[in-house]
Amino acid sequence: MRVLVTGGAGYIGSHVVRQLLARESEVVVVDDLVTGDERRIPGVPVVRADLADTAEMPRLVRALDGVDAVIHFAARKRVDESVLRPEWYYRQNVGGMANLLSAMESAGVDAMVFSSSAAVYGTSEGASIPESAPTEPISPYGQTKLIGERMLTDVAAARAFRSASLRYFNVAGAGSPELGDTAVLNLVPMVFEKLDAGKSPVIFGDDYPTPDGTCIRDYIHVSDLAAAHVAALDAIVEGRIEGNRAYNIGTGAGSSVREMMSAIAEASGIRIEPRIAPRRDGDAAVVVADPSRARDELGWSATRGLRDIVMSAWRSHELLVAGAHG
Ligand SMILES: NC(=O)c1ccc[n+]([C@@H]2O[C@H](COP(=O)([O-])OP(=O)(O)OC[C@H]3O[C@@H](n4cnc5c(N)ncnc54)[C@H](O)[C@@H]3O)[C@@H](O)[C@H]2O)c1
C-alpha cells in the first residue's frame, strides 16, 4: 500500500510513518517543516510544501500519483494562537484541507484518515464522552477541526470517498526517545519545563468535584494513537467504513492532574511540590473518552497506561535536554 502522510515529520505523524514502514507500506510525506523535523523519519521522501498555498497544488497532485490513501496531520495546533490569529488558522487548517481534497480529487485518491481532536466537543464533559456528544468547539482551532470533519462528510456525499476522523484525547509519551513532543503545549511537557527551571509545576484548581479535587483527563500514548491510524486506514481500504466516520481515540480511563504529577515524580526521581492556582476559565472537571466505537469497528484499543506514557516522555525529554547542552 502507498500512503501519503501530510505532517509526517511532526510528533504524531512521525510515529505513524514508522509504524507504516514497519509493515512495509510505501510512504511519502508532505510537510512544510515549520514545526516538523525530517530527522524523525530518515530515508522517507519528503515533499516540502505548505498545503495552504494553492500554488503548491500541482506538486501535491504529482505526489499523490499512485497513492492509495492519505493520512492528514498537517495543521497548526496552538489553541491560544488560534484565538489571536483566527484568520490565519482558518486559512492554514481549513484552506489546507480544501487544497488537499481538491488535489486528491484530481489524482483520483478517495480515502483519508484525518487528525481531529476532542476539542470538537468544546465544553462537553463526563467520564465517558461518546461521538454523539454535542460538538460546539470553543476555540478557532477546535472549529477548524470540526469544519475539517464536515468537509469530509460533504465530499463523501458527493463522490466515492471514505474517511475516518480520529478525535484524539490527551496525547503524550514517545514511541522512542528521539520522537518526543518538542512543543510545550500539554500538561506533561509543561511540568517538565517547570522542573528544568527548578520551579514548582502549577495545578489550576484543586476544588473540582473529583476524588482529589483536580481535573481528570484521558491520556493516550502516542504509539497507541499511531496504531489507531493504521487500524482506521485498514478499515477504509477494506471497505469497512462508509462516508466519513468519527472515532474517539482515548483509553476510556481518566487520570487526575495530581496523579499525573505523582507519575512524573516517580519517572524523573524529582520531588514535586505543586503550587495551587485558581481554576482557569473553560476547564471542565472530567473529560474522558468513550472509545467503544473504535474498539468495535476498528478492532483498536489502547494498550499502554500512564506509567508507560510518563516514562517514555521523560526519557525523550532527557535526550532533548542532553542534546541542548551537548
Ligand atoms: N498533539 C496533540 O495533543 C494533538 C491533539 C489533538 C489533535 N492533534 C492534531 O494532530 C495533528 C498532528 O499534531 P502534532 O502534535 O504531531 O503536531 P506537530 O506540529 O508536531 O505536527 C504537525 C506537522 O504538520 C506540519 N504542518 C503544519 N501545517 C502545515 C501546512 N500548512 N502545510 C504543510 N505542513 C504543515 C508541521 O511542520 C509538522 O510537521 C495536528 O493536526 C493536530 O491538530 C494533536
PDBQT file of the ligand as one rigid body, heavy atoms in Angstrom, charges set to zero:
ROOT
HETATM    1  N1  LIG A 401      -0.538  16.772  19.930  1.00  0.00    +0.000 N 
HETATM    2  C1  LIG A 401      -1.791  16.786  20.380  1.00  0.00    +0.000 C 
HETATM    3  O1  LIG A 401      -2.015  16.769  21.599  1.00  0.00    +0.000 OA
HETATM    4  C2  LIG A 401      -2.974  16.776  19.416  1.00  0.00    +0.000 A 
HETATM    5  C3  LIG A 401      -4.267  16.612  19.931  1.00  0.00    +0.000 A 
HETATM    6  C4  LIG A 401      -5.348  16.594  19.049  1.00  0.00    +0.000 A 
HETATM    7  C5  LIG A 401      -5.134  16.740  17.684  1.00  0.00    +0.000 A 
HETATM    8  N2  LIG A 401      -3.864  16.929  17.216  1.00  0.00    +0.000 N 
HETATM    9  C6  LIG A 401      -3.672  17.092  15.760  1.00  0.00    +0.000 C 
HETATM   10  O2  LIG A 401      -2.739  16.129  15.305  1.00  0.00    +0.000 OA
HETATM   11  C7  LIG A 401      -2.008  16.644  14.187  1.00  0.00    +0.000 C 
HETATM   12  C8  LIG A 401      -0.534  16.447  14.428  1.00  0.00    +0.000 C 
HETATM   13  O3  LIG A 401      -0.155  17.121  15.626  1.00  0.00    +0.000 OA
HETATM   14  P1  LIG A 401       1.288  17.026  16.253  1.00  0.00    +0.000 P 
HETATM   15  O4  LIG A 401       1.133  17.092  17.718  1.00  0.00    +0.000 OA
HETATM   16  O5  LIG A 401       2.057  15.921  15.638  1.00  0.00    +0.000 OA
HETATM   17  O6  LIG A 401       1.872  18.442  15.772  1.00  0.00    +0.000 OA
HETATM   18  P2  LIG A 401       3.222  18.809  15.032  1.00  0.00    +0.000 P 
HETATM   19  O7  LIG A 401       3.269  20.302  14.989  1.00  0.00    +0.000 OA
HETATM   20  O8  LIG A 401       4.376  18.092  15.637  1.00  0.00    +0.000 OA
HETATM   21  O9  LIG A 401       2.976  18.212  13.585  1.00  0.00    +0.000 OA
HETATM   22  C9  LIG A 401       2.311  18.897  12.556  1.00  0.00    +0.000 C 
HETATM   23  C10 LIG A 401       3.145  18.720  11.298  1.00  0.00    +0.000 C 
HETATM   24  O10 LIG A 401       2.465  19.317  10.205  1.00  0.00    +0.000 OA
HETATM   25  C11 LIG A 401       3.322  20.234   9.534  1.00  0.00    +0.000 C 
HETATM   26  N3  LIG A 401       2.439  21.292   9.034  1.00  0.00    +0.000 N 
HETATM   27  C12 LIG A 401       1.630  22.099   9.766  1.00  0.00    +0.000 A 
HETATM   28  N4  LIG A 401       0.930  22.901   8.956  1.00  0.00    +0.000 NA
HETATM   29  C13 LIG A 401       1.304  22.599   7.676  1.00  0.00    +0.000 A 
HETATM   30  C14 LIG A 401       0.934  23.075   6.390  1.00  0.00    +0.000 A 
HETATM   31  N5  LIG A 401       0.054  24.080   6.249  1.00  0.00    +0.000 N 
HETATM   32  N6  LIG A 401       1.494  22.517   5.307  1.00  0.00    +0.000 NA
HETATM   33  C15 LIG A 401       2.402  21.503   5.427  1.00  0.00    +0.000 A 
HETATM   34  N7  LIG A 401       2.804  21.014   6.617  1.00  0.00    +0.000 NA
HETATM   35  C16 LIG A 401       2.262  21.559   7.725  1.00  0.00    +0.000 A 
HETATM   36  C17 LIG A 401       4.337  20.667  10.570  1.00  0.00    +0.000 C 
HETATM   37  O11 LIG A 401       5.570  21.101  10.032  1.00  0.00    +0.000 OA
HETATM   38  C18 LIG A 401       4.503  19.382  11.397  1.00  0.00    +0.000 C 
HETATM   39  O12 LIG A 401       5.476  18.518  10.860  1.00  0.00    +0.000 OA
HETATM   40  C19 LIG A 401      -2.455  18.089  14.032  1.00  0.00    +0.000 C 
HETATM   41  O13 LIG A 401      -3.455  18.120  13.030  1.00  0.00    +0.000 OA
HETATM   42  C20 LIG A 401      -3.048  18.429  15.380  1.00  0.00    +0.000 C 
HETATM   43  O14 LIG A 401      -4.031  19.439  15.270  1.00  0.00    +0.000 OA
HETATM   44  C21 LIG A 401      -2.774  16.947  18.045  1.00  0.00    +0.000 A 
ENDROOT
TORSDOF 0
